[in-house]
Amino acid sequence: MAKEIVLSPPNLHVCLLEREHLEATQEMNNNCALVEIKMDESEKVSDLISHSYTRACCHHEAAHRCPAGAHRWLGCNSPPAAAQYTRGTVKDFPGFDARADAEILRKAMKGLGTDEQHILNILTSRSNAQRQEIAVAFKTLFGRDLVADLKSELTGKLETLMVSLMRPARLYDAHALKHAIKGAGTNEKILNEILASRTPAEIQKIKQVYQEEYEASLEDHVTSDTSGFYQRMLVVLLQAGRDPDGSINESLVEQDAQELFRAGELKWGTDEEKFITILGTRSISHLRKVFDKYMTIAGFQIEETIDRETSGELEKLLLAIVKCVRNVPAYFAESLYYAMKGAGTDDDTLIRIIVTRSEIDLLDIRKAFRRDFAKSLYHAIQKDTSGDYRNGLLMLCGGEDD
């Protein structure tokens, strides 16, 4: 049962976050080891902060299987259909003391100048649930809002990163979706990423938090800002009605693969509705079998058909769904790669993925990044960013992959 915490203002959703955290913790594989990481000494707060902290890292490797020919598109293995991604780089901090952390943060931001390093040390090494407890302790001890103080003391991309860390997971997603459809224009990239990669249970929670935060329906806001088959695919995903994983009906696998083939390659034009229904409602394990069967029938991957038969935002969303069905960490590794490729950096995408996946599957994303792009995520971040912002991202990344 979640511990009830009364907050002012009341929209931090601590109870919701603690329930999510407990559920995730119960699902974690117990085969883990503690890795001690030494922190830099600091005279300013040496009486309040320990000179070392430990972070738990799982060292087991999940068994993966690659659908026939999928490497042509993803260069990756597919995890078991029912895999629970709990290989995050950020875990609960052992010996956690919310009040002590609140005092450290207050000292780091009090008076002239700001001690960014100690803000980074605290916020990147505590789980999201623990950060919410720190925020409560901060207000209790000092009558101040921690997020407001962070916004006041920090600037630029470092401010965005630290404030993002303070948002509970589903609130973060709801906030990102709100800003994706707010004002002139729509950021379809964020809509596609969040709705294609989140589980039905996560989407239901996002919708609930969105309603609470903005007193409006997420679906209504999405439909008012999109149109056509792209809109219909988003609406299907928002229903969170994907079949649960279970026993595979081989005859239905054959039927779905044939219907997708007829709806695209064998039809003058494209029957987009078939793609929307099958890709939006069938279970993950079922769709992986369908993709295998499609390869057998067509002689090429379903991604090639989507690329030829659809266009625009619908094509991008369908491809995102297929990639997430095949392997969620590989999908995010690819997104991170393109966020840092070429001139300039897509810092919004970089922050969003690192923050939202840090407690879920960032270790798996690191592994996929190394495998698919022949360099480590740590090295890519180190090369493409700078200053305290870079240090924060690297601390969340959790280490180099040689």
C-alpha positions as CSV (number, residue, x, y, z in Angstrom):
1,M,0.0,0.0,0.0
2,A,1.3,3.5,-0.9
3,K,2.1,5.8,2.0
4,E,-0.1,8.8,1.9
5,I,1.8,12.1,1.9
6,V,0.0,15.4,2.0
7,L,1.6,18.0,-0.3
8,S,1.1,21.7,-1.0
9,P,0.7,22.2,-3.9
10,P,-1.0,18.7,-4.2
11,N,0.0,17.7,-7.8
12,L,3.3,15.8,-7.2
13,H,1.5,12.5,-7.2
14,V,3.7,11.0,-4.7
15,C,1.3,8.2,-3.8
16,L,1.0,7.2,-7.5
17,L,4.7,7.2,-7.9
18,E,5.3,5.1,-4.8
19,R,2.8,2.5,-6.0
20,E,4.6,2.4,-9.4
21,H,7.9,2.1,-7.6
22,L,6.8,-0.7,-5.4
23,E,5.3,-2.6,-8.3
24,A,8.5,-2.3,-10.3
25,T,10.6,-3.3,-7.3
26,Q,8.6,-6.4,-6.8
27,E,9.2,-7.4,-10.4
28,M,13.0,-6.9,-10.3
29,N,15.3,-9.8,-10.8
30,N,17.1,-10.4,-7.5
31,N,20.4,-11.4,-9.2
32,C,22.2,-8.1,-8.7
33,A,25.3,-6.8,-7.1
34,L,26.3,-3.6,-5.4
35,V,28.8,-1.5,-7.1
36,E,30.5,1.2,-5.0
37,I,31.2,4.5,-6.7
38,K,33.3,7.0,-4.9
39,M,32.1,10.6,-4.8
40,D,34.3,13.7,-4.9
41,E,35.1,15.2,-1.5
42,S,33.7,18.6,-0.7
43,E,34.6,20.8,2.3
44,K,31.4,22.8,1.9
45,V,29.1,20.0,2.9
46,S,31.5,17.3,4.2
47,D,29.7,17.2,7.5
48,L,26.4,16.2,5.8
49,I,27.4,14.0,2.8
50,S,29.1,10.6,2.7
51,H,32.1,10.3,0.5
52,S,30.8,7.2,-1.2
53,Y,27.5,5.9,-2.5
54,T,26.5,2.6,-3.9
55,R,24.3,1.9,-6.8
56,A,22.8,-1.5,-7.5
57,C,23.3,-2.9,-11.0
58,C,21.9,-6.1,-12.3
59,H,24.5,-8.2,-14.0
60,H,22.4,-10.9,-15.6
61,E,21.7,-10.9,-19.3
62,A,18.2,-11.7,-20.6
63,A,17.9,-14.4,-23.3
64,H,17.1,-12.7,-26.6
65,R,15.9,-14.1,-29.9
66,C,16.1,-12.2,-33.2
67,P,13.1,-12.5,-35.6
68,A,14.2,-13.7,-39.0
69,G,15.8,-10.8,-40.9
70,A,15.1,-8.2,-38.2
71,H,18.8,-7.3,-38.1
72,R,18.3,-5.7,-41.5
73,W,16.3,-3.0,-39.8
74,L,17.4,-3.0,-36.2
75,G,20.6,-4.9,-36.0
76,C,19.4,-6.3,-32.7
77,N,18.0,-9.1,-30.8
78,S,14.4,-9.2,-29.5
79,P,13.7,-9.8,-25.8
80,P,11.2,-12.4,-24.6
81,A,7.7,-11.2,-25.2
82,A,6.9,-10.9,-21.5
83,A,10.3,-9.4,-20.5
84,Q,10.1,-6.9,-17.7
85,Y,12.8,-4.2,-18.3
86,T,14.2,-3.5,-14.9
87,R,17.8,-3.0,-15.8
88,G,18.0,0.7,-15.0
89,T,21.1,2.6,-14.0
90,V,19.4,4.4,-11.2
91,K,18.2,2.4,-8.2
92,D,17.1,3.2,-4.6
93,F,20.0,4.8,-2.8
94,P,21.0,2.5,0.2
95,G,20.8,4.2,3.6
96,F,18.7,7.0,2.1
97,D,17.9,10.0,4.4
98,A,15.5,12.5,2.8
99,R,16.2,15.2,5.4
100,A,20.0,15.0,5.1
101,D,19.7,15.2,1.3
102,A,17.3,18.2,1.7
103,E,19.9,19.9,3.9
104,I,22.7,19.3,1.4
105,L,20.6,20.7,-1.5
106,R,19.7,23.8,0.6
107,K,23.3,24.4,1.4
108,A,24.2,23.9,-2.3
109,M,21.7,26.6,-3.3
110,K,21.9,29.1,-0.4
111,G,23.8,32.3,-0.6
112,L,26.0,33.5,-3.4
113,G,26.8,30.9,-6.1
114,T,25.5,27.5,-6.6
115,D,27.2,24.2,-5.8
116,E,26.0,22.3,-9.0
117,Q,28.2,19.2,-8.2
118,H,26.3,18.4,-5.1
119,I,23.0,18.9,-6.7
120,L,24.1,16.5,-9.4
121,N,25.4,14.0,-6.8
122,I,22.1,13.9,-5.0
123,L,19.5,14.0,-7.8
124,T,21.2,11.6,-10.2
125,S,21.9,8.9,-7.5
126,R,18.4,8.8,-5.9
127,S,15.4,7.0,-7.4
128,N,12.4,9.1,-8.5
129,A,10.4,8.0,-5.4
130,Q,13.3,9.1,-3.2
131,R,13.5,12.5,-5.0
132,Q,9.8,13.1,-4.1
133,E,10.6,12.4,-0.5
134,I,13.4,14.9,-0.6
135,A,11.0,17.5,-2.1
136,V,8.6,16.9,0.9
137,A,11.5,17.1,3.4
138,F,12.8,20.3,1.7
139,K,9.5,22.0,2.1
140,T,9.0,20.7,5.6
141,L,12.5,21.9,6.8
142,F,12.7,25.2,4.9
143,G,9.2,26.1,3.7
144,R,10.6,26.3,0.2
145,D,9.7,24.5,-3.0
146,L,12.6,22.4,-4.2
147,V,11.7,22.5,-7.9
148,A,11.2,26.3,-7.7
149,D,14.6,26.7,-6.1
150,L,16.2,24.5,-8.8
151,K,14.7,26.7,-11.5
152,S,15.9,29.8,-9.8
153,E,19.5,28.6,-9.2
154,L,20.1,26.7,-12.4
155,T,19.9,27.7,-16.1
156,G,19.7,26.2,-19.6
157,K,19.9,22.5,-20.3
158,L,21.2,21.7,-16.8
159,E,18.0,23.3,-15.3
160,T,15.8,21.3,-17.7
161,L,17.6,18.0,-16.8
162,M,17.3,18.5,-13.0
163,V,13.7,19.7,-13.1
164,S,12.9,16.7,-15.4
165,L,14.4,14.3,-12.7
166,M,12.0,15.8,-10.2
167,R,8.8,14.8,-12.1
168,P,7.2,11.4,-11.4
169,A,7.3,9.2,-14.4
170,R,3.7,9.4,-15.6
171,L,3.5,13.1,-14.8
172,Y,6.6,13.5,-16.9
173,D,4.9,11.8,-19.8
174,A,1.7,13.7,-19.4
175,H,3.7,17.0,-19.3
176,A,5.6,16.0,-22.4
177,L,2.4,15.1,-24.3
178,K,0.7,18.3,-23.2
179,H,3.6,20.4,-24.6
180,A,3.7,18.3,-27.8
181,I,0.1,19.3,-28.7
182,K,0.1,22.8,-27.1
183,G,-0.1,25.9,-29.2
184,A,0.7,26.2,-32.9
185,G,1.9,23.0,-34.5
186,T,2.2,19.5,-33.1
187,N,5.4,17.7,-32.0
188,E,4.5,14.3,-33.5
189,K,7.9,12.9,-32.6
190,I,7.0,13.0,-28.9
191,L,3.5,11.6,-29.5
192,N,4.9,8.7,-31.5
193,E,7.7,7.9,-29.0
194,I,5.6,7.9,-25.9
195,L,2.5,6.2,-27.2
196,A,4.4,3.6,-29.2
197,S,6.8,2.6,-26.4
198,R,4.6,2.6,-23.2
199,T,2.7,-0.4,-22.0
200,P,-1.1,-0.4,-21.9
201,A,-1.0,0.0,-18.1
202,E,1.4,3.0,-18.4
203,I,-0.9,4.6,-21.0
204,Q,-3.8,4.2,-18.7
205,K,-1.9,6.0,-15.9
206,I,-0.7,8.7,-18.2
207,K,-4.3,9.4,-19.2
208,Q,-5.4,9.5,-15.6
209,V,-2.6,11.9,-14.6
210,Y,-3.3,14.1,-17.7
211,Q,-6.9,14.4,-16.7
212,E,-6.0,15.3,-13.1
213,E,-3.3,17.8,-14.1
214,Y,-5.0,19.6,-17.0
215,E,-8.7,18.8,-16.4
216,A,-9.0,17.6,-19.9
217,S,-9.0,14.4,-21.8
218,L,-5.7,13.4,-23.4
219,E,-7.6,11.7,-26.2
220,D,-9.7,14.9,-26.9
221,H,-6.5,17.0,-27.1
222,V,-4.8,14.5,-29.4
223,T,-7.7,14.2,-31.7
224,S,-8.2,18.0,-31.9
225,D,-4.6,18.4,-33.1
226,T,-4.2,15.5,-35.5
227,S,-6.2,14.0,-38.4
228,G,-6.6,11.1,-40.8
229,F,-5.2,7.6,-40.3
230,Y,-2.5,9.0,-38.2
231,Q,-5.1,10.3,-35.7
232,R,-6.9,6.9,-35.8
233,M,-3.7,5.0,-35.0
234,L,-3.0,7.3,-32.0
235,V,-6.6,6.8,-30.8
236,V,-6.2,3.1,-30.9
237,L,-3.0,3.3,-28.9
238,L,-4.7,5.6,-26.4
239,Q,-7.4,2.9,-25.7
240,A,-4.6,0.8,-24.1
241,G,-6.4,-2.2,-25.4
242,R,-3.5,-4.3,-26.6
243,D,-4.1,-8.0,-26.0
244,P,-2.1,-9.4,-23.0
245,D,0.7,-11.8,-23.8
246,G,-0.3,-15.4,-23.6
247,S,-0.5,-18.6,-25.6
248,I,0.0,-18.0,-29.4
249,N,-2.8,-18.9,-31.8
250,E,-0.8,-20.0,-34.8
251,S,-3.8,-19.9,-37.2
252,L,-4.4,-16.2,-36.2
253,V,-0.7,-15.5,-36.7
254,E,-1.0,-16.8,-40.3
255,Q,-4.3,-14.9,-40.9
256,D,-2.9,-11.6,-39.6
257,A,0.3,-11.9,-41.7
258,Q,-1.7,-12.7,-44.8
259,E,-4.1,-9.8,-44.2
260,L,-1.2,-7.4,-43.7
261,F,0.4,-8.6,-47.0
262,R,-2.9,-8.3,-48.9
263,A,-3.6,-4.8,-47.3
264,G,-0.3,-3.5,-48.6
265,E,1.7,-5.3,-51.3
266,L,-1.3,-7.0,-53.0
267,K,-3.7,-4.0,-53.0
268,W,-3.9,-1.0,-55.3
269,G,-3.4,1.6,-52.7
270,T,-3.2,0.6,-49.1
271,D,-5.8,-0.7,-46.6
272,E,-4.4,1.4,-43.6
273,E,-7.2,0.2,-41.3
274,K,-5.8,-3.3,-41.3
275,F,-2.4,-2.1,-40.2
276,I,-4.0,0.1,-37.5
277,T,-6.1,-2.7,-36.1
278,I,-3.5,-5.4,-36.1
279,L,-0.5,-3.3,-35.0
280,G,-2.6,-1.5,-32.4
281,T,-4.4,-4.4,-30.7
282,R,-2.5,-7.6,-31.0
283,S,-0.2,-8.8,-28.2
284,I,3.6,-8.2,-28.4
285,S,4.4,-11.9,-28.6
286,H,1.7,-12.4,-31.2
287,L,3.0,-9.6,-33.4
288,R,6.6,-10.9,-33.3
289,K,5.3,-14.2,-34.7
290,V,3.3,-12.3,-37.3
291,F,6.4,-10.4,-38.4
292,D,8.3,-13.8,-38.7
293,K,5.4,-15.2,-40.8
294,Y,5.2,-12.0,-42.9
295,M,8.9,-12.4,-43.7
296,T,8.2,-16.0,-44.9
297,I,5.2,-14.9,-47.0
298,A,6.6,-11.7,-48.5
299,G,10.3,-12.4,-48.6
300,F,11.1,-9.1,-46.9
301,Q,10.4,-7.4,-43.6
302,I,7.1,-5.6,-42.8
303,E,9.1,-2.4,-42.3
304,E,9.8,-2.4,-46.0
305,T,6.1,-2.6,-46.8
306,I,5.2,0.2,-44.3
307,D,8.0,2.3,-45.9
308,R,6.6,1.7,-49.4
309,E,2.8,1.8,-48.7
310,T,2.5,4.6,-46.2
311,S,3.9,8.1,-45.7
312,G,4.2,11.0,-43.4
313,E,3.4,10.8,-39.7
314,L,1.5,7.5,-40.1
315,E,4.5,5.8,-41.5
316,K,6.7,7.1,-38.7
317,L,4.2,6.0,-36.1
318,L,3.8,2.5,-37.6
319,L,7.5,2.0,-37.8
320,A,7.9,3.2,-34.2
321,I,5.3,0.6,-33.1
322,V,7.1,-2.2,-35.1
323,K,10.5,-1.3,-33.6
324,C,9.1,-1.2,-30.1
325,V,7.4,-4.6,-30.6
326,R,10.7,-6.0,-31.7
327,N,12.9,-4.4,-29.0
328,V,12.1,-1.4,-26.9
329,P,15.7,-0.7,-25.8
330,A,17.0,-0.9,-29.4
331,Y,14.3,1.6,-30.4
332,F,15.5,4.1,-27.8
333,A,19.2,3.4,-28.7
334,E,18.4,4.4,-32.3
335,S,16.6,7.5,-31.1
336,L,19.5,8.6,-29.0
337,Y,21.9,8.0,-31.8
338,Y,20.1,10.3,-34.2
339,A,19.6,12.8,-31.4
340,M,23.4,13.2,-31.3
341,K,24.3,12.6,-34.9
342,G,25.5,15.3,-37.2
343,A,25.6,19.0,-36.4
344,G,23.8,20.1,-33.3
345,T,22.1,17.9,-30.6
346,D,18.4,17.2,-30.0
347,D,18.8,17.9,-26.3
348,D,15.0,17.5,-25.6
349,T,15.1,13.9,-26.9
350,L,18.4,13.2,-25.1
351,I,17.0,14.4,-21.8
352,R,13.6,12.8,-22.2
353,I,15.0,9.3,-23.0
354,I,17.8,9.3,-20.4
355,V,15.5,10.5,-17.6
356,T,12.5,8.3,-18.4
357,R,14.5,5.1,-19.0
358,S,17.1,5.6,-16.2
359,E,15.1,3.4,-13.8
360,I,13.7,1.0,-16.4
361,D,16.1,-0.3,-19.1
362,L,19.0,2.2,-19.6
363,L,21.5,-0.6,-19.2
364,D,19.8,-2.5,-22.0
365,I,19.7,0.7,-24.1
366,R,23.5,1.1,-23.5
367,K,24.1,-2.4,-24.6
368,A,21.9,-2.0,-27.8
369,F,23.7,1.4,-28.6
370,R,27.1,-0.2,-28.3
371,R,26.1,-3.2,-30.5
372,D,24.2,-1.3,-33.2
373,F,26.4,1.9,-33.5
374,A,29.9,0.5,-32.6
375,K,30.5,3.0,-29.8
376,S,29.3,3.5,-26.3
377,L,26.4,5.7,-25.3
378,Y,28.7,7.2,-22.6
379,H,31.2,8.2,-25.2
380,A,28.6,9.7,-27.5
381,I,27.2,11.9,-24.7
382,Q,30.7,12.9,-23.6
383,K,31.5,14.0,-27.1
384,D,28.3,15.8,-27.9
385,T,27.6,17.7,-24.6
386,S,29.5,19.9,-22.2
387,G,29.8,21.3,-18.7
388,D,27.6,20.3,-15.7
389,Y,24.8,19.3,-18.2
390,R,27.2,16.6,-19.6
391,N,28.2,15.5,-16.1
392,G,24.6,15.0,-15.1
393,L,23.8,13.0,-18.2
394,L,26.9,10.8,-17.7
395,M,26.1,10.2,-14.1
396,L,22.6,9.0,-15.2
397,C,24.1,6.9,-18.0
398,G,26.0,5.1,-15.3
399,G,29.3,4.1,-17.0
400,E,31.3,3.3,-20.0
401,D,30.7,0.1,-22.2
402,D,34.1,-1.0,-23.5
